[in-house]
Amino acid sequence: MTDRPNILLICTDQQRFNALAAYGNPEIDTPHLDRLASEGTLFENCYVQSPVCGPSRASLMTGRYVHSHGLWANGVALPRHERLFTRDLADAGYDCGLVGKLHLAACFGGRTEPRLDDGFRVFRWAHDPYPGSSENAYHRWLKASRPALYEAALDPESDVTFDSMPTEGHYSHWIGEETIDYLRASRERDKPFCFIANFFDPHHGFGAPKEYLDRYDASSLAPPRTTPDELASKPPIYTDASRKSYAGHAKGYAEYTATELAETRAAYYAMVSLVDDEVGRILAALDEEGLADDTIVVFTSDHGEMLGDHQLMLKGPMMYEFAVRVPLLVRWPAVVPAGQRKRELVQWIDLAPTMLEAAGLPPSPAHQGASLLAMLTGTSEWERDWSLCEYRDSGHPYDPPVHTTMLRHDHWKLVVHHGVPATQRDRTGELYDLAVDPDELTNLWSDPAHAAVRIALYERLLDVLVGTEDRSAPREAFW
């Protein structure tokens, strides 16, 4: 055991918290991630800071809330003065590397994401599996190692697509290959390492290799969680999003048949199972290289996926549990007890402080999260009893814009759909009692019997927003 452990952060894209058997889902097959959970700690209530990629990932890398780090929507670049936790680790002597997605700037239309002062010595970037940037490292690998598959995927007449690519050429397999290469050959062996493996799946477009699709019988899967009249009691934007996703730029729930919804769920599970197998290969490489005992392994995801629940698909302004609550597994042998399940409310901004403390570094004054280590090791109790999530008209914009803010406190969830002056939309919202309504089917926002609860949560949200303002700049004098 070393006092400067290695760090392996494995992150998926768009994986809801229950898309793991370890979270109580009997329909999905994830033995390797279940093993990781059994050998470490599973967090039951981990919330991201935004239900979309860019703002959420910026919160992970900076340890800061969306309204502090400034990457407020997909397509917005993280300000260059913001500091990533990997820069701190590199400055402290860690060998840092990344493979896959990063998404701290615009990547639409084949753009190449600009490098920040990120601390990565190894940088094998590929925003997604699709044709686009000439700097896409996955495409370079696929073209060099499996040229026939690469050409077939580019051919519109071929049955091969980048989503349904055979396993040996799939983006998720590439992530596994590159991570294993780093562990076996590419790392600087005289230094501790921090390596980030960023999978693209289970992001849409809902395709997987045939061998993984064959694992699931779509007709046997549970239907979406909803009621026929659910949207009538929800904010109007959900009716619009149910018809068309992404402000009209993607297929909406209403355009799917029941069979298509089931097949989509099966494909989603198949993507997760492919990732699970790659995680199994990565964990095996850690064992074979003698690194497992000295490596903290963190598995998580940047946000969830609606997958037909609440008559919605994909992501957007929604703050349902399936959109903003994600898996979080932490394994550190001989330090973190095996088999723990933690119910405390934790957030993505807590991961950067956790990794810095594990590496023996002092807290960053800019970080707004709190290290999870004391809770993980049982040396102190967790104090923060709320989580904050923000959406600011991200991705394809709505007209008028949509801005939502979520506060989870105790067993309550408040979601404010902001009005004037934030937007010309009417102010409305959602209120759920998760203790009696964990599926969030009954909106109590307009229920007179819960008016006092709504007001109290409104007031707490205002205090949270003031309490999370960025006041990291030092006060040099009284005036």
N, C-alpha and C positions, 0 to 999 in steps of 0.2 A: 504494500500500500504506500502511495506517495502523497505528499502534501500538496502536490501540483498535479491533480488528476487530468487525464485527457477528457475532452468533451466531444461527444458525438450527438449532434442535433439532427433528428430525422423529422422532416415536415412534409405533410401532404397538402393538397390543395382542394378545398371544398368538401372536407370529410366531416359530416355531422357526428356528434358525440357517440351516438348509438350504433355507428357503423363498425362495431367491433363486438365480437361475442363476449368479451370480458365486461362489456357494459350491459349485459343482459339480453342481447339480441340472439335468439336461437336460430335465426334464418341465415346468418352469415358465417363463413368459415375463415377464421383468422388465428390459427394455432400459434404462430410465431409471436404475434403481438400479444396474444393471451399469455404466452410464456413470459414475455417481457413484463407484463403486468404482475404476474405471480411472483416474479423475482424482485420486484420493486414496489413502487407506490402508484396507485391509480387515483387520480383526482376526479371526483364525480361532478364537480361544478366549476369547470374552468371556462371563463368567458373571454372572447376576443374583444378588441377595442373598436372593431368595425365589422359589419357583415360582408364586406367586399375586400378584395385582395390587397391593393396597394396601401391604403391607410392602415390595415391590420398588420401587414408585414413591417411597415415603418415603425409601428408601436413595438413590435417584437425586437427589432434591431436597435432601436434607440432607448427602449424602456420608458417611453413617454406617451401620453394620451394624444389622440388625434388633434385636439385643439391646441396642443403645445408644439408638436413636431412639424405641423404645417402641410403634410401630405394629406390633404383633406378629401381627395377623391382619386379614383383611378384616372390615369392620364396626367396627374400632377406630379412634378418632381420633388423629391425630398430636398429641402434647402441644403446647400453644400456645407453649411456650418454645423449641421446636426452630426453628432458623433455616434458611430456604431459601436456596440460592445466588442465586436471583433477587433476594432482598432485598439481598444484598451488591452485586450489579450495579446495582440501582436506586440505591442509596446512592452509588455511584461515578459516577452520571450516565448510566447506560444507560436507554433507553426499553424497558420490558419488557412483553410481551404473551403471551397464551395463548388458543388455541382448542381446544375439545374436552374430553377427559377429564382429570381431575386425580387423583381418588380418594385423598385423604389423610384421609378420614373416611367414615362410613357413608353409603351411597347407596341402600340397599335400600328397596323399597316406596315409591318416589317421593320419598324424602327429598331435600332441597336441601343440598348439601355446603357447610358453613360456610366463609367466607373466613378465611384466616390472614393474618398480616402478610407477604404474599407478594411485594410489590414490583411486582405487575402493574398497569400503568396501563390496559391493554386486557385485559379478562377476558370471553371469550365461551365460557362453560362449558356443556357438555352431557355428562353422565356417559355416556350411551349414546343410541341412536336411538329408544328405546321410550317410550311414554307414561308419564309420571311427574311429575317436579318441574315446577312452573309456571315455574321459572327456566331451563328447558332452552332454550338459545339456538338450537339446531338446529330445534326445533319452532316457535319464533317465526319463524325465517327461512322454513321450509317453508310455514307457514300464510300468511305474507305474500306470498311469491314464487310459490308453486305450490299455491294452495288446493285445487284439484281432486285433486292427488296426496295432500295432507294428509288430506282427507276420505275418500278411497278407502282409505288405509292404516288409518284408524280403523274402517272398515266391515268387520265380520267376514264379510260376504257377498262382498267384493271379492277379486279375485286379487292386488291390490297389498298387499304387506307392507313393513314398514320394512327388513327384511333384503334383499328382492328389489326394492326401489324402483328405477324407471328411473334411469339415471345422473344425469340433470339434477336429480333431487331427492334423491339418495342422500347419506347422512351423510358418506361419504368425499369426495364432490364438494363438499359444504359446507365441509369442512376446507380443501380446495384453494382454494375461492372466498374464504374469510375470510383465509387466509394471503396470497393474492395481493392482496386489498384492503389488508391491512396494509402490504405492501411498496410498493404503488403510491400509497396515499392516506392511510392512518391513522397511520403512524408519525410521530414527531417528527423532522423531517429534520435538525435541528441536533444530534442526539445519535446515538451508536452504539446499535444495538438488540440485544436478545435476545428472540427470538420462539420460542415452543414450539407446534408443531403436533402435537396428540395425536389420531391416528386411533383409531377403535374397532375396525376390522377388522385382522386376520382372526379376530377373536373369534367364537365360536359365537353365534347359531344358524345358521351355515353357509348363507347365502344371498347372492346377488349379482345384479346386473342381467343380463337374458338375454343381452345382447351379450357379456358376459364369460363367462358359463357356456358359451356357444357356442364359445369358444376352446379348450375342453378336451374330449377324448374320454375319459370315465371308464373305459371298458373297456381303454384302452391304458396306464393308469397302473400302476405297480408295486404289489403287495399290501403290507400291513403287514409290518414286520420283526418276526418272532417265530418260535418253534418250537412244535409242538403241546403239548409238556410244559413249556414255559418257566415257567409259574406255580408248578409244583411245587417249584422250587428258589429261589423268591423269597419275601420276607416275606408273611405271610397277608393283610395289608391289601390287597395287589394283587389277590388272588382276589376279595375283597369289591368292590373298586373296578371290577373287570372286569365283574361282574354289574350293578352300578349305580354310576354316577358321583355325586360330590358327596354321599357318605354317604347314598345312596338317593334323592336329590332330582333326579337327571337320568339320562337313558338311558345304559346301560353298553354297553361293547364287545360283550358277549355277546348283546345285543338287536338288533344290526345284522346284516343279511345281507351277504354278500360284495359284492353289487351296491350296497347302501346305503353300505358303507364306501368303495367306489370313487367313488360320487357325492359323498360328503362330502369326500373328498380333492380332487376336481375343483372343488367349490364353494370350498374353502379356497384353492386356487390362484387361482381366479377373483377372490376378494376381494383377494388380494395384487396381482394384475395391475391391478385398479382403483386401488388405492393407488399402484402404480407409475406409472400414467398421471397421477394427480394430482401426484405428485412431479415428473414431467416438466414439468407446467405451472408448478409452483412454481419449478423451476430455470430455466425459460425467462423467467419474470418477473424473477428475479434478474439474468439477462443483460440483459434489455431495460431495466431500471432502472439499469444500470451498477454493480450491487452485488456481482457474483460475486467479483471479485478481492479485495474487502475483507470477505468473509463466510466464517466457518467454518460449514460445513454438517456436521451430525452426524445420522446415521440409525441407529436402533436399535429395540429392542422390550423390553417389560417382563418377558416370560417366554415360554415356548414353548407347544406344544400336542402332546399325545400322538398324536392322529390315527390311532388304531388300532395303532400300534406297541407291542409288548410286551403286546398284548391290553388296551390301556387307551385311554380317550378323555379329552379335556379336560385338566384339571390337578388338582393336589391334593398329597398327600404325596410324590409320586414325584420323584426327583432324576435321572432319565435325562437324557442330553444333549439330547434333544428338548424337555425341559421347562425346563431351566435355562441352556442355552447359546443365545445370541441373536446376530443380526447386529449388527455395529458397523462403520460406515463413517465416515471423517472426511476431509473435503476442505477444504484451505486453500491456495489457489493461491499459488505462489512461496515458501511456507513449508514445507508438507508435500509431500514428493516424490510424484509421481503413480505409481500402479501398484504400491505397496508391499503386501505381505502379511506380517502379523506373527503369529507363532505363540505369543508370550508369553502367559501367563495373566494376563488383566486382568479387572476387575470393574466393575459399575455404579457403585460408590462412587468410582471414579477419574474420572468425568466432571465432577463439580462442581469438584474441584481443577483439572482441566484447563482448564475454562472461566474460572475465576478467574485462573489464571496467564496465559492468552491475553489477558485484559482488562487485564493489568498490575497485578493486585491481589495483596496478600500472602496466603500460605496462611492458612486458617482453623484455629485451634487445635482446633476441634471436628471437623474433617474427619478421617476415618480412611482414606480412599483416598490415592492418589498421582497427581500430574499425569502425563499421558501425553505431554506436549509434548517432553521431552528424547528420549524413545524415538522419537517421530514424526519429529523432525528429525535424529536420528542423533547427538546430542551426548553421550549417555550410554547405558549399558546398563540394561536393566530388571532389578531385583533380586528382587522378590517372586516366589516360585515356587509359590504355592498360591492357591486360591480357596475361599471359604466361602459356604455357602448354608444357610438355616434355614427350616423349616416348623413352625408351632406351631398345629396343629388349626384351620386357617383356614377361613372360610366356614361352610358347614353343618357343625356339629360331629359328630365320630364318638363312639361310645360303646363302650368307653372312648376318651378322646382319643388322637390320633395326633401324635407329635412326632418329626421327623426332622432330622438335621443331616448335611450333606455336606462333605467335604474333598476337593478335587482337588489332587494334588501329583504333579508330574512326569507319568508316564503312568498313575498309579494314581488310582482313585476309591474312597473309603470313604463309605458311607452308614450312619449309625447310626439304627436305629429304637429309640427310647429306651423303657426299662422303668421299674420302680419306682426312685425315687419320682416320676419325671416323669409316669408314667401306670401304670395297672394292667395294661397289656399286657406280654407277655414281651419282653425285650430281644432283638433280632435285628438283621440288617443285610445289607448288600451290599458286595461288593468286586469291582472290575473292573480288569483289565489292559487299558487302552485301546489299548496298542500292538499287541496281538494279537487283541483283541476289541472293536473300536470300536463295534459295535452293542450291546454290553452284554447279551449273551445268556447268558453263562456266569458265574454268581455263585460267586465263590471264597471267600465268607465262612466256610463250614464246611470248606474244603479244608485238611487238615492240612499239606500242602506249602506253604501260604501263610499259616500261622498267624503266623510271625514278621513278615511284611509287615503283616498286619492289626494286630498289637500295636504295631508301630512307627508306623503311621498313627494309631492310637488315641492314642498318646502325643503325636504332633505335633498332633492335633486339640485335645488338652487345652492344649498350649502356645499354639496359635492363639487359643483362647477366652480365655485369660488375657491374651494380647498384644493382643486387640481390645476389652478392657474400656475403658469410657469414663473416661479419666483426664485430661480436658481442664481440669478445675477446677484453678486454680493452687495450689501449696503456698505458703502465706504465711509460714510459719516452721517450725521443727523440731517445735514442739508448740503 
